Amino acid sequence: MKVILKQTIDALGLRGQIVEVKTGYGRNYLIPKGLAEPATESNLNRLQHERRIIETSLLRERTAAEEAARSIEGVVCTVSAKAGEGDKLYGSVTNMDIAQALAAKGIEIDRKKIVLEEPIKQLGEYEVAIRLYPKVAAHVKVEVVRE
């Protein structure tokens, strides 16, 4: 099934792009949530007229993301957590904790944009990627210290 994306979806593509998805995924998830619309003739014609507007807004979003990445790059945030023997944490530090630590520094980042392969479970310094836009990422240093 071909659909036109109404929003940028990391796994699929950019807003305004025509992508091929499985029928159930398109019909049961993307279209009801308003993330995409079927690629019918009338929708394709409307997309052609809106293409320039979409391209300029995507360019604007990308430049804003690149500026934000430059301002965020190299920021050091500290997260305090309870730790036991061997510097192992009771629990873990997740992307939500990192988002709160960045917010305390005045940097508002959606926690879904913070990329952690797995939660942090030991004290120390970690390099964490923040995906602001497809192919635009910033890296921050997270220091996990004993509470």
Backbone as a ProteinNet text record, in pm:
[ID]
protein_1_A
[PRIMARY]
MKVILKQTIDALGLRGQIVEVKTGYGRNYLIPKGLAEPATESNLNRLQHERRIIETSLLRERTAAEEAARSIEGVVCTVSAKAGEGDKLYGSVTNMDIAQALAAKGIEIDRKKIVLEEPIKQLGEYEVAIRLYPKVAAHVKVEVVRE
[TERTIARY]
84.8	0	89.8	60	136.3	62.2	138.7	82.1	170.2	110.6	181.6	197.5	320.4	344.9	304.8	228	189.1	288.3	365.9	467.2	594.1	705.6	831.2	832	856.9	864.7	1003.2	1079.9	1219.5	1235.7	1151	1168.1	1122.7	1039.1	982.4	1038.4	1028.1	1074.1	1027.2	1047.1	1014.3	870.5	822.2	686.9	675.2	564.2	541.2	596.6	664.5	723.8	621.5	628.3	540.6	619.1	563.6	632.9	540.3	600.8	528.7	531.9	414.2	404.7	311	315.8	222.8	81.4	-14.1	-152.8	-205	-180.2	-230.2	-168.6	-39	30.1	-26.7	-49.7	-105.8	-249.4	-331.3	-474.7	-507	-431	-463.9	-386.3	-272.5	-192	-168.8	-106.8	-66.1	-184.6	-282	-395.2	-484.4	-525.6	-609.7	-541.9	-408.9	-337.4	-308	-339.4	-315.2	-169.8	-93	46.9	65.2	-34.3	-24.6	-165.1	-168.9	-295.6	-272.8	-378.4	-360.7	-312.1	-231.3	-175.7	-272.7	-389.7	-487.1	-450.8	-518	-488.1	-510.3	-621.2	-649.6	-547.6	-508.6	-407.2	-270.9	-237.4	-110.7	-109.1	-222.7	-231.5	-215.3	-280.5	-269.1	-125.6	-60.1	78.3	169.4	146.2	227.8	218.2	99.9	81.3	145.9	146.7	201.8	350.9	411	549	647.8	635.4	728.1	714.7	592.4	568.8	631.1	611.6	666.4	818.6	877.7	1024.3	1084.5	1022.2	1076.4	1062.2	950.8	934.8	1031.4	1057.3	1154.5	1294.4	1327.3	1457.5	1469.9	1362.6	1361.5	1378.2	1308.1	1319.4	1461.3	1521	1656.5	1758.3	1747.3	1841.6	1823.4	1698.4	1674	1734.5	1722.1	1779.5	1931.6	1991.8	2137.6	2187.5	2114.3	2151.2	2139.5	2031.2	2013.2	2123.5	2163.2	2270.6	2401.5	2429.7	2553.1	2550.7	2433.1	2426.3	2430.6	2381.7	2378	2510.4	2579.7	2701.6	2800.2	2845.1	2946.4	2893.8	2763.3	2706.4	2730.6	2762.4	2783.3	2671	2597.5	2492.2	2521.1	2483	2510.9	2380.3	2379.5	2263.8	2311.4	2243.7	2281.8	2185.8	2244.3	2164.7	2223.6	2141.5	2188.3	2266.2	2380.6	2466	2512.7	2538	2585.6	2731.5	2770.1	2908	2941.7	3067.7	3112.7	3054.3	3007.9	2951	2828.9	2759	2637.2	2520.1	2433.2	2319.2	2205.2	2129.2	2002.9	1901.8	1869.5	1784.4	1872.9	1831.5	1910.4	1879.5	1964.1	1943.4	1887.1	1770.1	1702.1	1703.3	1646.8	1640.2	1553.7	1458.4	1375.7	1459.4	1549	1636.5	1731.1	1781.8	1872	1796.5	1673	1591.7	1565.6	1542.2	1520.9	1648.8	1763.7	1890.6	1920.1	1888.1	1906.6	1809.3	1686.7	1587.6	1632.6	1700.4	1752.6	1859.4	1926.1	2025.8	1963.3	1830.7	1762.1	1752.1	1779.5	1771.6	1652.6	1549.2	1428.7	1441.4	1449.1	1459.5	1353.5	1282.5	1186.5	1263.5	1219.5	1292.4	1300.7	1208.4	1209.8	1323.7	1381.7	1491.5	1626.9	1630.1	1754.3	1774	1887.4	1912.7	2004	1946.9	2022.6	1998.9	2107.6	2088.6	2029.8	2078.1	2025.7	2042.9	1961.4	1973.5	2111.4	2154.3	2284.6	2270.3	2358	2344.1	2466.6	2565	2684.1	2722.8	2795.9	2847.8	2953.3	2969.6	3073.1	3027.4	3108.4	3077.3	3035.8	2931.2	2878.5	2853.6	2876.2	2845.7	2708.6	2612.7	2476.3	2439.5	2379.3	2337.6	2194.6	2169.8	2034.7	2001.7	1903.4	1863.9	1757.1	1796.2	1707	1625.7	1679.6	1616.9	1684.6	1623.1	1694.1	1830.8	1934	2073.3	2130.4	2063.9	2117	2112.9	2231.3	2239.1	2342.3	2321.7	2416.9	2456.4	2573.7	2621.3	2644.1	2593.7	2615.7	2686	2757	2825.2	2738.7	2710.2	2628.7	2719.6	2729.1	2804.7	2707.1	2720.7	2636.8	2719.3	2672.3	2745.1	2661.3	2730.8	2664.2	2581.7	2461.4	2369.6	2412.5
-116.9	0	123.7	218.6	343	449.8	522.8	630.5	754	868.8	996.5	1033.1	1052.4	1084.4	1227.9	1246	1379.9	1435.7	1347.5	1386.8	1307	1358.8	1285.6	1172.4	1051.4	933.1	873.5	859.7	816.4	688.2	589.8	460.4	459.9	557.7	555.6	662.7	788.4	895	1031.7	1129.9	1268.6	1301.6	1410.7	1457	1487.8	1446.2	1470.1	1361.1	1264	1156.6	1046.4	982.2	869.5	742.3	658.4	536.2	416.5	300.8	173.7	107.4	78.2	11.2	-107.6	-194.4	-306.9	-253.1	-319.4	-272.8	-255.2	-351.9	-343.8	-228.2	-205	-94.8	39	51.9	176.5	197.4	95.1	107.1	112.5	39.5	29.8	124.2	177.1	262.2	400.7	406.9	536.6	627.8	576.2	659.3	699.7	607.4	651.2	750.8	740.1	833.3	966.1	978.3	1102.7	1121.3	1014.3	1022.6	1013.2	957.2	940.8	942.4	951.8	942.6	855.2	790.4	702.8	781.8	717.9	783.6	769	832.6	832.5	941.6	941.1	1041.7	1183.4	1205.4	1341.5	1386.1	1293.7	1328	1352.9	1277.6	1298.1	1432.4	1470.7	1601	1714.9	1702.4	1803.6	1811	1695.7	1691.5	1766	1753.3	1823.6	1975	2022.9	2166.8	2212.6	2126.6	2163.1	2131.8	2067.9	2021.3	2133.2	2251.4	2360.8	2408	2418.3	2461.5	2361	2233.3	2128.7	2132.4	2147.4	2149.5	2267.1	2385.3	2500.5	2479.7	2422.4	2399.8	2292.2	2188.7	2086.4	2146.2	2233.9	2299.9	2387.2	2458.6	2542.5	2458.1	2343.3	2254.5	2199.4	2163.7	2108.9	2212.9	2337.3	2440.4	2471.6	2471.3	2493.6	2380.2	2257.7	2143.2	2150.6	2194.4	2206.3	2314.8	2426.2	2531.8	2481.5	2408.9	2353.7	2253.3	2174.3	2076.2	2145.9	2257	2330.8	2388.6	2434	2492.6	2385.7	2267.1	2159.3	2083.7	2076	1995.2	2028.6	1926.1	1943.3	1980.9	1989.8	2022.9	1905.2	1936.3	1834.2	1845.5	1737.3	1739	1630.5	1657.2	1567	1508.8	1376.9	1306.6	1235.5	1260.1	1191.5	1075.2	963.6	843.7	766.8	688.3	605.1	487.7	460.3	352.3	266.1	141.6	47.7	14	-106.8	-151.4	-164.6	-139.4	-154.1	-49.7	60.9	171.7	132	26.8	-12.5	66.6	111.1	191.9	104.3	158.5	97.5	150.4	71.9	119.6	156.5	257.2	298	442.5	499.1	633.8	617.5	672.3	658.2	790.3	788.2	910.5	1017	977.8	1073.6	1149.8	1078.8	1142.7	1241.4	1203.5	1291.3	1414.7	1395.8	1510	1606.9	1554.6	1641.1	1715.8	1649.3	1714.9	1825.1	1801.7	1904.9	2020.5	1989.2	2094.2	2183.4	2125.4	2204.4	2302.5	2270.4	2360.5	2457	2446.6	2536.6	2485	2357.5	2297.3	2201.8	2238.4	2156.3	2058.7	1929.6	1824.6	1719.4	1675.8	1567.7	1439.5	1366	1247.6	1141.6	1142.6	1044.6	1069	1187.9	1220.1	1180.4	1145.2	1102.9	953.9	920.8	784.2	712.2	615.2	527.3	383.7	310.7	171.2	91.1	122.1	59.6	158.1	146	238.3	229.6	340.4	348.3	289.1	193.9	123.7	132.8	218.7	236	382.1	418.5	553.5	575.1	700.4	730.6	836.3	854.7	950.1	874.4	924.2	859.6	964.5	926.1	1010.7	966.3	1060.7	1028.6	1110.5	1044.4	1111.6	1162.2	1278.2	1334.9	1354.9	1281.4	1288.9	1397.5	1512	1626.3	1623	1563.2	1556.6	1440	1378	1270.4	1317.9	1245.1	1272.8	1398.7	1453.1	1565.8	1523.6	1508.2	1464.8	1548.2	1560.5	1628	1527.8	1548	1459.4	1540	1487.3	1549.7	1448.9	1501.3	1415.9	1409.5	1290	1268.2	1210.7	1280.7	1232.5	1177.8	1052.3	987.9	982.6	1053.1	1061.4	1004.2	968.9	913.4	1021.6	985.5	1078.4	1101.7
0	0	0	-87.1	-92.1	-12.2	69.7	149.9	137.6	165.1	168.8	315.6	359.7	500.3	530.3	636.9	681.5	782.8	845.2	942.5	915.1	960.3	948	1049	1000.7	1085.5	1064	1171.5	1161.8	1081	1105.4	1040.7	894.4	854.8	719.3	627	667.7	580	625.8	536.9	566.7	528.9	585.4	556.5	407.1	345.5	204.2	114	169.6	91	68.9	-46.6	-77.9	-47.2	40.6	81	66.4	51.2	41.7	179.4	234.8	364.8	352.2	450.6	451.6	473.7	415.4	418.2	560.2	646.2	783.6	860.2	840.9	909.2	863.7	734.4	682.9	726.7	711.2	738	887	968.4	1110.8	1200.5	1152.9	1239.7	1179.9	1063.2	1008	974.1	903.7	859.5	977.2	1066.8	1179.7	1273.6	1290.9	1378.6	1310.5	1181.8	1109.9	1069.5	1067.6	1029.6	878.7	809.5	664.8	605.2	472.6	399.9	277	228.4	112.9	-8.7	-91.2	-209.6	-326.9	-315.2	-424.1	-524.3	-639.5	-742.7	-693.4	-624.7	-576.5	-471.5	-382.3	-281.8	-345.6	-450.2	-520.6	-592.6	-653.2	-719.8	-618.7	-504.9	-399.9	-347.7	-336.7	-291	-388.2	-516.8	-616.1	-597.3	-565.5	-543.5	-412.6	-314	-183.5	-169.8	-269.3	-258.9	-223.9	-288.4	-259.2	-115.3	-67.4	70.6	167.8	141.1	227.6	225.7	107.1	97.4	173.4	165.1	238.8	388.8	432.4	576.6	626	544.8	583.8	592.3	498.8	502.5	627.1	660.7	779.6	906	912.1	1027.8	1040.4	926.2	929.6	976.8	926.8	970.3	1118.4	1165.6	1308.6	1390.9	1342.1	1413.1	1413.6	1302.7	1297.9	1392.9	1402.8	1497.8	1640.7	1668.7	1803.1	1834.9	1736.2	1757.3	1789.5	1721.1	1750.3	1891	1935.9	2070.1	2179.4	2150.5	2249.7	2255.1	2142.8	2132.2	2244.6	2313.1	2416	2552.8	2570.5	2700.9	2795.7	2919.2	3020.9	3122.4	3142.2	3243.9	3346.2	3468.8	3579.4	3632	3647.3	3701.9	3827.5	3937.8	4061.2	4084.5	4130.5	4154	4271.2	4335.8	4446	4389.4	4450.9	4402.5	4518.6	4487.8	4587.8	4565.1	4604.7	4588.8	4440.5	4409.3	4271.4	4178	4232.5	4155.3	4072.5	4111.2	4041.4	4098.2	4011.6	4052.1	4102.7	4196.6	4236	4135.4	4036	3927.2	3809.9	3732.8	3616.8	3580.2	3496.1	3443.8	3303.3	3279.8	3151	3075.6	2956.1	2876.8	2944.3	3026	3098	3201.6	3270.4	3367.8	3299.7	3184.1	3109.5	3060.4	3014.9	2969.4	3084.5	3204.9	3320.8	3358.3	3348	3379.2	3278	3151	3048.4	3069.3	3110.7	3136.9	3252.1	3349.8	3460.9	3412.8	3302.3	3243.1	3143.1	3123.3	3031.7	2889.4	2868.1	2734.5	2733.3	2659.7	2652.3	2535.1	2565.8	2465.3	2496.5	2392.9	2409.3	2440.8	2540.1	2584.2	2475.3	2380.6	2272.2	2174.6	2177.5	2087.2	2144.7	2272.9	2336.9	2308.9	2248	2203.5	2303.2	2371.4	2461.2	2414.6	2385.3	2345.3	2461.3	2580.7	2701.4	2816.3	2920	3033.1	3098.4	3156.3	3222.7	3362.8	3396.7	3523.9	3612.6	3574.4	3657.5	3662	3768	3778.4	3670.5	3627.3	3529.8	3430.8	3325.6	3220	3095.2	3029.8	2910.6	2803.1	2679.1	2564	2512.7	2508.6	2468.8	2345.5	2247.9	2124.7	2138.6	2081.3	2075.8	1929.3	1880.1	1740.3	1725.2	1672.5	1660.5	1532.1	1428.7	1297	1226.3	1126.4	1056.9	1006	1040.4	1004.2	1069.9	1172	1249.8	1396.2	1454.4	1593.3	1667.6	1796.6	1884.9	1992.4	2049.3	2154.4	2281.5	2392.5	2522.2	2612.1	2708.9	2805	2930.4	2974.5	3094.9	3201.4	3313.1	3426.7	3530.6	3561.1	3661.6	3788.8	3893.1	4019.5	4131.7	4238.8	4356.4	4425.3	4466.9	4534.7	4677.3
[MASK]
+++++++++++++++++++++++++++++++++++++++++++++++++++++++++++++++++++++++++++++++++++++++++++++++++++++++++++++++++++++++++++++++++++++++++++++++++++

